[in-house]
Amino acid sequence: MTDKQIKNYFNMTALGFLAYAVLLQILAVIVVVLLGIAFPNMSSDSMYYSMMVTVVPCMLFLHFLFRNSNLPSLSVNPVNIEETGSDSMDLEEKSFSPLVFLHYFLIFCGVQWISSLLTMPLVFLFQKIGMDLSYSEMAAKGGALDNIPMLIYTVLFAPVVEELVFRGIFYKRFKAFGAFFTAFASSLFFALIHSNFLQFIPAFMMGFVLFSIRDRYGLRYSILLHLTNNALAIVVNNLGGSRLWVLSAYGLILLAGTVYALVNLVKNRTNLSSFLPGEEEQKNLRLFFRSPVLWFDILILVVLAIVIMMNPGAGAGDIATTV
C-alpha cells in the first residue's frame, strides 16, 4: 500500500470511531429522555439503563461498517489471529490457567497504580485552576453496591462490549500494521471513548495489558480481566471507606502488582525489542497521527471530557478505577 492509501485507511477508521462515539452519546440521550417520559419517577439509574440499551446496537453498527474492509497482513510482523477468537503470534493454541490469569491481574494492578501516579499532576493542575473534578471522580468510581443497574452495566455490559469493540473490531482493523501499532491505536481509542481525564491515562495503559492477554490467549480472557477489574474497583470504592482492612488489602495488591510488573519488565527486557515498533511501524504511526479525522476525534472527545469535568456531582476521595 502507498502512504496515501494507508492514510486514507486511517482516516476511515478514525471516522468510524467518531461515528461510534457520537452515535453512542446521541442514542443514550434519546433513551434517557424516552425513559423519563415513560417512567417519570425513575431515578438517575436511567443513565445505566440507556447505556445498556445503546451499547450493543452501536457495536453492531461498527462491526458492519468495517466487516469487509479490514486489511490483509502487511510485511510488518502483523498480529496473527484466527476467526474463532483464539489467536497468537505463531498460531499455536496457548493454554490458559489460573496462574496465567494471576500473572496478568497483578500486572494490571501494577499498571493501574502507576497510571494513577501519572494522573496526579493532571488532577493537581485542574484543582489549581479551580476545576471541579467530583463528577469525573464519580464517573471513574462507579456507584453503590445496591445500585443493580450500575452493577449490571459496569461489571457485565461495559467490559464485554468494550472488549468486543477495542480488542475485537479495532484489533482486527489495525492488526496488519503490527503488534505495537495495534496495541497503541486500540488503547488510544479505548482511552478517548471514556471522555474522562481521570480515566484517560489508566485506560490507555491498561489497554496495553488487555491487548497482551487478548493477543496471546483470546478475547474471552481480556473480557474476564476487564470485568474482574471493574468488579474489584466497585467493591473497594464502596467498602474501603468504612472498612480499613479492605483499603489496606487493596493497597497491598496494587503494591504487589507494581513490584511484580517492574520485575517482569526487567526480567523480559531483552524480549521487548520484538514488540517495540520497527521502522515500518514508526512510519505508520506518523501517518496515523497525520490523519485530520483522528485529531478531530481527539478534539471532540476532549471537549466532551471538559464538559463532563465541569458538571458538578457528589464528592469522591481516592478511588480505584473502572475502565
GIFEN-V827180 format. One record per backbone hydrogen bond with DSSP energy under -1.0 kcal/mol. NH is the residue of the N-H (numbers start at 1). CO is the residue of the C=O. E is the energy in kcal/mol with one decimal. If there is no record, write none. Layout:
[[NH;CO;E] [NH;CO;E]]
This chain:
[[6;2;-2.3] [7;3;-2.6] [8;4;-2.3] [9;5;-2.1] [10;6;-2.4] [11;7;-2.4] [12;8;-2.4] [13;9;-2.1] [14;10;-2.8] [15;11;-2.3] [16;12;-2.3] [17;13;-2.3] [18;14;-2.4] [19;15;-2.6] [20;16;-2.3] [21;17;-2.5] [22;18;-2.9] [23;19;-2.6] [24;20;-2.1] [25;21;-1.8] [26;22;-2.8] [27;23;-2.6] [28;24;-1.8] [29;25;-2.2] [30;26;-2.4] [31;27;-2.6] [32;28;-2.3] [33;29;-2.4] [34;30;-2.5] [35;31;-2.7] [36;32;-2.2] [37;33;-1.9] [38;34;-2.7] [39;35;-3.0] [42;39;-2.1] [46;43;-1.6] [47;44;-1.6] [49;45;-2.0] [50;46;-2.7] [51;47;-1.9] [52;48;-2.1] [53;49;-1.8] [54;50;-2.0] [55;51;-2.4] [58;54;-1.9] [59;55;-2.0] [60;56;-2.4] [61;57;-2.2] [62;58;-1.9] [63;59;-2.4] [64;60;-2.5] [65;61;-1.8] [66;62;-1.7] [67;63;-1.1] [69;66;-1.7] [76;74;-1.4] [79;175;-1.8] [85;82;-2.2] [101;97;-2.2] [102;98;-2.5] [103;99;-2.2] [104;100;-2.1] [105;101;-2.9] [106;102;-2.6] [107;103;-1.8] [108;104;-2.7] [109;105;-2.4] [110;106;-2.5] [111;107;-2.7] [112;108;-2.1] [113;109;-2.1] [114;110;-2.4] [115;111;-2.8] [116;112;-1.9] [117;113;-1.6] [118;114;-1.9] [119;115;-1.3] [120;116;-1.0] [123;119;-2.1] [124;120;-2.8] [125;121;-2.3] [126;122;-2.3] [127;123;-2.3] [128;124;-2.2] [129;125;-1.6] [130;127;-1.2] [131;126;-3.0] [137;133;-2.6] [138;134;-2.4] [139;135;-2.3] [140;136;-2.0] [141;137;-2.1] [142;138;-1.8] [147;144;-1.7] [148;146;-1.3] [151;147;-2.3] [152;148;-2.7] [153;149;-2.3] [154;150;-3.1] [155;151;-2.4] [156;152;-1.4] [157;152;-2.1] [158;153;-3.6] [160;156;-1.9] [161;157;-2.8] [162;158;-2.6] [163;159;-2.0] [164;160;-2.3] [165;161;-2.1] [166;162;-3.1] [167;163;-1.5] [169;164;-2.2] [170;165;-2.8] [172;168;-2.1] [173;169;-1.8] [174;170;-2.0] [175;171;-1.4] [177;174;-2.4] [178;175;-1.4] [182;178;-2.3] [183;179;-2.6] [184;180;-3.0] [185;181;-3.0] [186;182;-2.1] [187;183;-1.7] [188;184;-2.2] [189;185;-2.1] [190;186;-2.1] [191;187;-2.3] [192;188;-2.5] [193;189;-2.2] [195;192;-1.5] [199;196;-1.2] [200;196;-1.1] [203;199;-2.8] [204;200;-2.6] [205;201;-2.6] [206;202;-2.9] [207;203;-1.5] [210;206;-2.6] [211;207;-2.3] [212;208;-2.1] [213;209;-2.2] [214;210;-2.0] [215;211;-3.1] [216;212;-1.9] [217;213;-2.4] [219;85;-1.0] [223;219;-2.0] [224;220;-1.8] [225;221;-2.2] [226;222;-2.3] [227;223;-2.7] [228;224;-1.9] [229;225;-2.1] [230;226;-2.1] [231;227;-2.5] [232;228;-2.5] [233;229;-2.6] [234;230;-2.0] [235;231;-2.1] [236;232;-2.7] [237;233;-2.7] [238;234;-1.6] [239;235;-2.6] [240;236;-2.7] [243;239;-2.1] [247;243;-1.3] [248;244;-2.5] [249;245;-2.7] [250;246;-2.4] [251;247;-2.2] [252;248;-2.2] [253;249;-2.0] [254;250;-2.5] [255;251;-2.5] [256;252;-3.0] [257;253;-2.6] [258;254;-2.4] [259;255;-2.5] [260;256;-2.6] [261;257;-2.8] [262;258;-2.4] [263;259;-2.6] [264;260;-2.4] [265;261;-2.1] [266;262;-2.4] [267;263;-2.8] [268;264;-2.3] [269;266;-1.2] [271;268;-1.4] [274;271;-1.0] [275;272;-1.5] [276;272;-2.7] [282;278;-2.5] [283;279;-1.9] [284;280;-2.1] [285;281;-2.3] [286;282;-2.0] [287;283;-2.1] [288;284;-2.4] [289;285;-2.1] [291;288;-1.2] [295;291;-1.6] [296;292;-1.9] [297;293;-2.6] [298;294;-2.5] [299;295;-2.4] [300;296;-2.6] [301;297;-2.5] [302;298;-2.3] [303;299;-2.4] [304;300;-2.1] [305;301;-1.9] [306;302;-2.2] [307;303;-2.3] [308;304;-2.5] [309;305;-2.4] [310;306;-1.8] [311;308;-1.1] [322;140;-1.9]]
